[in-house]
Amino acid sequence: MSDGARRVGIVLVSHSAAVAESVALLAQGLAGGTAAPVAPAGGTADGGLGTSSDLVAAAAHRVDRGAGVAILTDLGSAVLTVKALIAEGDELPARTRLVDAPFVEGAVAAVVTASAGGDLSAVEAAAQEAYSYRKV
């Protein structure tokens, strides 16, 4: 396996497929070079607004390379969807973690850290640190 195959995977869960895809593209673009595996899981299976446990689980399996999967969410019911999947215990890859972080800034920090080879704890810490980013 290449080094990229061992990186932490990132799943971005939004109520909107367009938002999840856009944030994924932004984070990957800002990470530069060889990026960690990132998958958006936005909206419902029929293209509507909402969250889908099936889409989240499929995205997590797509990015799993054995180093863990970090899931970032946008709003409350997305959090509940991921928590329910984690509680079920068999729907997500082993070492999947829901990360409490701002969606856009946290996603960028998570992808940059995972792309640099950070482990799951480092990816989570970097994403959480985004809460302290100041803009003024």
mmCIF file of the C-alpha atoms, coordinates in Angstrom:
data_MODEL
# 
_entry.id   MODEL 
# 
loop_
_atom_site.group_PDB 
_atom_site.id 
_atom_site.type_symbol 
_atom_site.label_atom_id 
_atom_site.label_alt_id 
_atom_site.label_comp_id 
_atom_site.label_asym_id 
_atom_site.label_entity_id 
_atom_site.label_seq_id 
_atom_site.pdbx_PDB_ins_code 
_atom_site.Cartn_x 
_atom_site.Cartn_y 
_atom_site.Cartn_z 
_atom_site.occupancy 
_atom_site.B_iso_or_equiv 
_atom_site.pdbx_formal_charge 
_atom_site.auth_seq_id 
_atom_site.auth_comp_id 
_atom_site.auth_asym_id 
_atom_site.auth_atom_id 
_atom_site.pdbx_PDB_model_num 
ATOM 1   C CA . MET A 1 1   ? 0.000   0.000  0.000  1.00 0.00 ? 1   MET A CA 1 
ATOM 2   C CA . SER A 1 2   ? 1.099   3.543  -0.631 1.00 0.00 ? 2   SER A CA 1 
ATOM 3   C CA . ASP A 1 3   ? 1.482   6.048  2.187  1.00 0.00 ? 3   ASP A CA 1 
ATOM 4   C CA . GLY A 1 4   ? -1.843  7.606  1.128  1.00 0.00 ? 4   GLY A CA 1 
ATOM 5   C CA . ALA A 1 5   ? -3.572  4.302  1.755  1.00 0.00 ? 5   ALA A CA 1 
ATOM 6   C CA . ARG A 1 6   ? -2.724  4.541  5.465  1.00 0.00 ? 6   ARG A CA 1 
ATOM 7   C CA . ARG A 1 7   ? -4.147  8.005  6.057  1.00 0.00 ? 7   ARG A CA 1 
ATOM 8   C CA . VAL A 1 8   ? -7.135  8.814  8.218  1.00 0.00 ? 8   VAL A CA 1 
ATOM 9   C CA . GLY A 1 9   ? -10.309 9.121  6.159  1.00 0.00 ? 9   GLY A CA 1 
ATOM 10  C CA . ILE A 1 10  ? -12.634 12.100 6.508  1.00 0.00 ? 10  ILE A CA 1 
ATOM 11  C CA . VAL A 1 11  ? -16.425 12.100 6.023  1.00 0.00 ? 11  VAL A CA 1 
ATOM 12  C CA . LEU A 1 12  ? -18.280 15.401 5.769  1.00 0.00 ? 12  LEU A CA 1 
ATOM 13  C CA . VAL A 1 13  ? -21.969 15.117 6.656  1.00 0.00 ? 13  VAL A CA 1 
ATOM 14  C CA . SER A 1 14  ? -24.238 17.989 5.687  1.00 0.00 ? 14  SER A CA 1 
ATOM 15  C CA . HIS A 1 15  ? -27.956 18.370 5.178  1.00 0.00 ? 15  HIS A CA 1 
ATOM 16  C CA . SER A 1 16  ? -27.114 19.458 1.630  1.00 0.00 ? 16  SER A CA 1 
ATOM 17  C CA . ALA A 1 17  ? -25.245 17.347 -0.912 1.00 0.00 ? 17  ALA A CA 1 
ATOM 18  C CA . ALA A 1 18  ? -23.949 20.535 -2.554 1.00 0.00 ? 18  ALA A CA 1 
ATOM 19  C CA . VAL A 1 19  ? -22.576 21.872 0.735  1.00 0.00 ? 19  VAL A CA 1 
ATOM 20  C CA . ALA A 1 20  ? -20.876 18.575 1.641  1.00 0.00 ? 20  ALA A CA 1 
ATOM 21  C CA . GLU A 1 21  ? -19.316 18.291 -1.826 1.00 0.00 ? 21  GLU A CA 1 
ATOM 22  C CA . SER A 1 22  ? -18.162 21.916 -1.846 1.00 0.00 ? 22  SER A CA 1 
ATOM 23  C CA . VAL A 1 23  ? -16.552 21.705 1.591  1.00 0.00 ? 23  VAL A CA 1 
ATOM 24  C CA . ALA A 1 24  ? -14.823 18.462 0.566  1.00 0.00 ? 24  ALA A CA 1 
ATOM 25  C CA . LEU A 1 25  ? -13.419 20.128 -2.564 1.00 0.00 ? 25  LEU A CA 1 
ATOM 26  C CA . LEU A 1 26  ? -12.304 23.187 -0.598 1.00 0.00 ? 26  LEU A CA 1 
ATOM 27  C CA . ALA A 1 27  ? -10.553 21.111 2.065  1.00 0.00 ? 27  ALA A CA 1 
ATOM 28  C CA . GLN A 1 28  ? -8.839  18.897 -0.490 1.00 0.00 ? 28  GLN A CA 1 
ATOM 29  C CA . GLY A 1 29  ? -7.737  21.907 -2.517 1.00 0.00 ? 29  GLY A CA 1 
ATOM 30  C CA . LEU A 1 30  ? -6.277  23.666 0.500  1.00 0.00 ? 30  LEU A CA 1 
ATOM 31  C CA . ALA A 1 31  ? -4.513  20.483 1.650  1.00 0.00 ? 31  ALA A CA 1 
ATOM 32  C CA . GLY A 1 32  ? -2.570  20.418 -1.630 1.00 0.00 ? 32  GLY A CA 1 
ATOM 33  C CA . GLY A 1 33  ? -0.474  17.526 -2.827 1.00 0.00 ? 33  GLY A CA 1 
ATOM 34  C CA . THR A 1 34  ? -1.608  14.042 -1.938 1.00 0.00 ? 34  THR A CA 1 
ATOM 35  C CA . ALA A 1 35  ? -4.701  14.485 0.160  1.00 0.00 ? 35  ALA A CA 1 
ATOM 36  C CA . ALA A 1 36  ? -6.269  12.125 2.628  1.00 0.00 ? 36  ALA A CA 1 
ATOM 37  C CA . PRO A 1 37  ? -9.384  10.308 1.428  1.00 0.00 ? 37  PRO A CA 1 
ATOM 38  C CA . VAL A 1 38  ? -12.430 12.557 1.827  1.00 0.00 ? 38  VAL A CA 1 
ATOM 39  C CA . ALA A 1 39  ? -16.055 11.730 1.093  1.00 0.00 ? 39  ALA A CA 1 
ATOM 40  C CA . PRO A 1 40  ? -19.090 13.990 1.256  1.00 0.00 ? 40  PRO A CA 1 
ATOM 41  C CA . ALA A 1 41  ? -22.308 12.509 2.625  1.00 0.00 ? 41  ALA A CA 1 
ATOM 42  C CA . GLY A 1 42  ? -24.883 15.184 2.076  1.00 0.00 ? 42  GLY A CA 1 
ATOM 43  C CA . GLY A 1 43  ? -28.611 15.238 1.756  1.00 0.00 ? 43  GLY A CA 1 
ATOM 44  C CA . THR A 1 44  ? -30.951 12.316 1.392  1.00 0.00 ? 44  THR A CA 1 
ATOM 45  C CA . ALA A 1 45  ? -30.794 9.389  -1.011 1.00 0.00 ? 45  ALA A CA 1 
ATOM 46  C CA . ASP A 1 46  ? -33.404 11.062 -3.246 1.00 0.00 ? 46  ASP A CA 1 
ATOM 47  C CA . GLY A 1 47  ? -31.438 14.321 -3.415 1.00 0.00 ? 47  GLY A CA 1 
ATOM 48  C CA . GLY A 1 48  ? -33.421 16.247 -0.826 1.00 0.00 ? 48  GLY A CA 1 
ATOM 49  C CA . LEU A 1 49  ? -32.276 18.146 2.220  1.00 0.00 ? 49  LEU A CA 1 
ATOM 50  C CA . GLY A 1 50  ? -31.560 16.036 5.299  1.00 0.00 ? 50  GLY A CA 1 
ATOM 51  C CA . THR A 1 51  ? -29.196 13.280 6.313  1.00 0.00 ? 51  THR A CA 1 
ATOM 52  C CA . SER A 1 52  ? -29.068 9.624  5.403  1.00 0.00 ? 52  SER A CA 1 
ATOM 53  C CA . SER A 1 53  ? -27.484 6.965  7.569  1.00 0.00 ? 53  SER A CA 1 
ATOM 54  C CA . ASP A 1 54  ? -26.960 4.846  4.443  1.00 0.00 ? 54  ASP A CA 1 
ATOM 55  C CA . LEU A 1 55  ? -25.039 7.643  2.705  1.00 0.00 ? 55  LEU A CA 1 
ATOM 56  C CA . VAL A 1 56  ? -22.937 8.279  5.822  1.00 0.00 ? 56  VAL A CA 1 
ATOM 57  C CA . ALA A 1 57  ? -22.075 4.592  6.249  1.00 0.00 ? 57  ALA A CA 1 
ATOM 58  C CA . ALA A 1 58  ? -21.205 4.198  2.557  1.00 0.00 ? 58  ALA A CA 1 
ATOM 59  C CA . ALA A 1 59  ? -18.968 7.291  2.669  1.00 0.00 ? 59  ALA A CA 1 
ATOM 60  C CA . ALA A 1 60  ? -17.189 6.027  5.785  1.00 0.00 ? 60  ALA A CA 1 
ATOM 61  C CA . HIS A 1 61  ? -16.445 2.701  4.135  1.00 0.00 ? 61  HIS A CA 1 
ATOM 62  C CA . ARG A 1 62  ? -15.164 4.469  0.986  1.00 0.00 ? 62  ARG A CA 1 
ATOM 63  C CA . VAL A 1 63  ? -12.561 6.474  2.927  1.00 0.00 ? 63  VAL A CA 1 
ATOM 64  C CA . ASP A 1 64  ? -11.513 3.775  5.407  1.00 0.00 ? 64  ASP A CA 1 
ATOM 65  C CA . ARG A 1 65  ? -7.859  2.878  4.917  1.00 0.00 ? 65  ARG A CA 1 
ATOM 66  C CA . GLY A 1 66  ? -7.344  1.275  8.330  1.00 0.00 ? 66  GLY A CA 1 
ATOM 67  C CA . ALA A 1 67  ? -6.087  4.399  10.127 1.00 0.00 ? 67  ALA A CA 1 
ATOM 68  C CA . GLY A 1 68  ? -9.526  5.480  11.334 1.00 0.00 ? 68  GLY A CA 1 
ATOM 69  C CA . VAL A 1 69  ? -12.330 7.654  10.036 1.00 0.00 ? 69  VAL A CA 1 
ATOM 70  C CA . ALA A 1 70  ? -13.165 11.145 11.316 1.00 0.00 ? 70  ALA A CA 1 
ATOM 71  C CA . ILE A 1 71  ? -16.719 12.333 10.701 1.00 0.00 ? 71  ILE A CA 1 
ATOM 72  C CA . LEU A 1 72  ? -17.592 16.038 10.815 1.00 0.00 ? 72  LEU A CA 1 
ATOM 73  C CA . THR A 1 73  ? -21.199 17.238 10.683 1.00 0.00 ? 73  THR A CA 1 
ATOM 74  C CA . ASP A 1 74  ? -22.975 20.497 10.023 1.00 0.00 ? 74  ASP A CA 1 
ATOM 75  C CA . LEU A 1 75  ? -26.177 20.625 12.116 1.00 0.00 ? 75  LEU A CA 1 
ATOM 76  C CA . GLY A 1 76  ? -27.969 18.836 14.965 1.00 0.00 ? 76  GLY A CA 1 
ATOM 77  C CA . SER A 1 77  ? -29.785 16.007 13.192 1.00 0.00 ? 77  SER A CA 1 
ATOM 78  C CA . ALA A 1 78  ? -26.624 15.119 11.278 1.00 0.00 ? 78  ALA A CA 1 
ATOM 79  C CA . VAL A 1 79  ? -24.959 14.658 14.668 1.00 0.00 ? 79  VAL A CA 1 
ATOM 80  C CA . LEU A 1 80  ? -27.838 12.435 15.787 1.00 0.00 ? 80  LEU A CA 1 
ATOM 81  C CA . THR A 1 81  ? -27.577 10.345 12.610 1.00 0.00 ? 81  THR A CA 1 
ATOM 82  C CA . VAL A 1 82  ? -23.866 9.728  13.165 1.00 0.00 ? 82  VAL A CA 1 
ATOM 83  C CA . LYS A 1 83  ? -24.326 9.034  16.886 1.00 0.00 ? 83  LYS A CA 1 
ATOM 84  C CA . ALA A 1 84  ? -26.983 6.441  16.044 1.00 0.00 ? 84  ALA A CA 1 
ATOM 85  C CA . LEU A 1 85  ? -24.661 4.745  13.557 1.00 0.00 ? 85  LEU A CA 1 
ATOM 86  C CA . ILE A 1 86  ? -21.842 4.659  16.106 1.00 0.00 ? 86  ILE A CA 1 
ATOM 87  C CA . ALA A 1 87  ? -24.196 3.244  18.759 1.00 0.00 ? 87  ALA A CA 1 
ATOM 88  C CA . GLU A 1 88  ? -25.271 0.442  16.405 1.00 0.00 ? 88  GLU A CA 1 
ATOM 89  C CA . GLY A 1 89  ? -21.640 -0.631 16.374 1.00 0.00 ? 89  GLY A CA 1 
ATOM 90  C CA . ASP A 1 90  ? -21.561 -2.524 13.087 1.00 0.00 ? 90  ASP A CA 1 
ATOM 91  C CA . GLU A 1 91  ? -22.527 0.027  10.437 1.00 0.00 ? 91  GLU A CA 1 
ATOM 92  C CA . LEU A 1 92  ? -19.278 2.026  10.406 1.00 0.00 ? 92  LEU A CA 1 
ATOM 93  C CA . PRO A 1 93  ? -15.653 0.951  10.070 1.00 0.00 ? 93  PRO A CA 1 
ATOM 94  C CA . ALA A 1 94  ? -13.687 0.289  13.238 1.00 0.00 ? 94  ALA A CA 1 
ATOM 95  C CA . ARG A 1 95  ? -12.080 3.408  14.712 1.00 0.00 ? 95  ARG A CA 1 
ATOM 96  C CA . THR A 1 96  ? -14.723 5.782  13.379 1.00 0.00 ? 96  THR A CA 1 
ATOM 97  C CA . ARG A 1 97  ? -15.036 8.924  15.451 1.00 0.00 ? 97  ARG A CA 1 
ATOM 98  C CA . LEU A 1 98  ? -17.552 11.781 15.451 1.00 0.00 ? 98  LEU A CA 1 
ATOM 99  C CA . VAL A 1 99  ? -15.501 14.963 15.720 1.00 0.00 ? 99  VAL A CA 1 
ATOM 100 C CA . ASP A 1 100 ? -16.920 18.039 17.461 1.00 0.00 ? 100 ASP A CA 1 
ATOM 101 C CA . ALA A 1 101 ? -15.635 20.859 15.264 1.00 0.00 ? 101 ALA A CA 1 
ATOM 102 C CA . PRO A 1 102 ? -16.857 23.723 13.100 1.00 0.00 ? 102 PRO A CA 1 
ATOM 103 C CA . PHE A 1 103 ? -17.848 22.277 9.744  1.00 0.00 ? 103 PHE A CA 1 
ATOM 104 C CA . VAL A 1 104 ? -15.810 24.289 7.231  1.00 0.00 ? 104 VAL A CA 1 
ATOM 105 C CA . GLU A 1 105 ? -12.758 25.278 9.272  1.00 0.00 ? 105 GLU A CA 1 
ATOM 106 C CA . GLY A 1 106 ? -12.692 21.917 11.042 1.00 0.00 ? 106 GLY A CA 1 
ATOM 107 C CA . ALA A 1 107 ? -12.893 20.055 7.736  1.00 0.00 ? 107 ALA A CA 1 
ATOM 108 C CA . VAL A 1 108 ? -9.949  21.992 6.332  1.00 0.00 ? 108 VAL A CA 1 
ATOM 109 C CA . ALA A 1 109 ? -7.870  21.394 9.476  1.00 0.00 ? 109 ALA A CA 1 
ATOM 110 C CA . ALA A 1 110 ? -8.801  17.691 9.534  1.00 0.00 ? 110 ALA A CA 1 
ATOM 111 C CA . VAL A 1 111 ? -7.940  17.107 5.877  1.00 0.00 ? 111 VAL A CA 1 
ATOM 112 C CA . VAL A 1 112 ? -4.666  19.040 6.095  1.00 0.00 ? 112 VAL A CA 1 
ATOM 113 C CA . THR A 1 113 ? -3.630  17.092 9.202  1.00 0.00 ? 113 THR A CA 1 
ATOM 114 C CA . ALA A 1 114 ? -4.674  13.723 7.767  1.00 0.00 ? 114 ALA A CA 1 
ATOM 115 C CA . SER A 1 115 ? -2.897  14.541 4.498  1.00 0.00 ? 115 SER A CA 1 
ATOM 116 C CA . ALA A 1 116 ? 0.275   15.251 6.464  1.00 0.00 ? 116 ALA A CA 1 
ATOM 117 C CA . GLY A 1 117 ? 0.027   11.772 7.999  1.00 0.00 ? 117 GLY A CA 1 
ATOM 118 C CA . GLY A 1 118 ? -1.543  12.673 11.344 1.00 0.00 ? 118 GLY A CA 1 
ATOM 119 C CA . ASP A 1 119 ? -3.234  9.883  13.242 1.00 0.00 ? 119 ASP A CA 1 
ATOM 120 C CA . LEU A 1 120 ? -6.912  9.917  14.227 1.00 0.00 ? 120 LEU A CA 1 
ATOM 121 C CA . SER A 1 121 ? -6.274  11.740 17.512 1.00 0.00 ? 121 SER A CA 1 
ATOM 122 C CA . ALA A 1 122 ? -4.206  14.423 15.762 1.00 0.00 ? 122 ALA A CA 1 
ATOM 123 C CA . VAL A 1 123 ? -6.887  14.862 13.097 1.00 0.00 ? 123 VAL A CA 1 
ATOM 124 C CA . GLU A 1 124 ? -9.557  15.245 15.779 1.00 0.00 ? 124 GLU A CA 1 
ATOM 125 C CA . ALA A 1 125 ? -7.449  17.728 17.771 1.00 0.00 ? 125 ALA A CA 1 
ATOM 126 C CA . ALA A 1 126 ? -6.713  19.842 14.697 1.00 0.00 ? 126 ALA A CA 1 
ATOM 127 C CA . ALA A 1 127 ? -10.392 19.981 13.752 1.00 0.00 ? 127 ALA A CA 1 
ATOM 128 C CA . GLN A 1 128 ? -11.434 20.875 17.303 1.00 0.00 ? 128 GLN A CA 1 
ATOM 129 C CA . GLU A 1 129 ? -8.787  23.592 17.472 1.00 0.00 ? 129 GLU A CA 1 
ATOM 130 C CA . ALA A 1 130 ? -10.655 25.331 14.654 1.00 0.00 ? 130 ALA A CA 1 
ATOM 131 C CA . TYR A 1 131 ? -13.158 26.502 17.292 1.00 0.00 ? 131 TYR A CA 1 
ATOM 132 C CA . SER A 1 132 ? -10.486 28.951 18.447 1.00 0.00 ? 132 SER A CA 1 
ATOM 133 C CA . TYR A 1 133 ? -9.810  30.491 15.020 1.00 0.00 ? 133 TYR A CA 1 
ATOM 134 C CA . ARG A 1 134 ? -10.514 34.205 15.145 1.00 0.00 ? 134 ARG A CA 1 
ATOM 135 C CA . LYS A 1 135 ? -11.465 36.265 12.144 1.00 0.00 ? 135 LYS A CA 1 
ATOM 136 C CA . VAL A 1 136 ? -11.141 39.742 13.607 1.00 0.00 ? 136 VAL A CA 1 
# 
